[in-house]
Amino acid sequence: MKYIRTNYGILDVNNTNKCIFVIRDNSTKESDDFRYVSYLWDNWRNYFLIDYQNCMLFSYNSAQNLISDLMKENLDYQNLVIELSPYYKDCIQADTIKELCDKFVITFNDKSLEPKQFKNFETALEFLKECDVKYNPELKGAIWTDEGLIYVAKLNENGVLVLIWQKNN
């Protein structure tokens, strides 16, 4: 799994600075709710285990930094693993952006031309190939959100959908 779809966009799990990760102590039992790391703000060396609803969310880098700091202090870190927060367990996950898009839209720089919407990526790609280049057509992936249909990706020069700017929520 490389991408997750949230209620505000699509995230590349491997390339995000959003705090979507938790640190879990894997030495505790699966049924034990208190297995996620939190720590005292005034002293990071004093971490404790708590339920996932109240634990700290980390960016991947900040989680790695905390574990690294624990290692430097020779504190207990061997059973700690970084994983996606359980808050995201119900989010749709996929290996490609295209799998998470609801529609594919071709836009034009000429505002008199209406954007063309497609349900299928391959159909949109075929239509794009037939478009007149003078209208600068762009193929974009879109998803439905509370705010309506938003563009989350666009086709790059290599023919691959890449994420574009996301709303910070």
Beta strands, then each sheet from edge to edge (+ up, - down):
strand 1: 3-6
strand 2: 9-12
strand 3: 21-25
strand 4: 36-40
strand 5: 43-50
strand 6: 80-84
strand 7: 92-94
strand 8: 103-107
strand 9: 116-118
strand 10: 138-145
strand 11: 148-155
strand 12: 161-163
sheet 1: 2+ 1- 7+
sheet 2: 3+ 6-
sheet 3: 4+ 5-
sheet 4: 9+ 8- 10+ 11- 12+
end
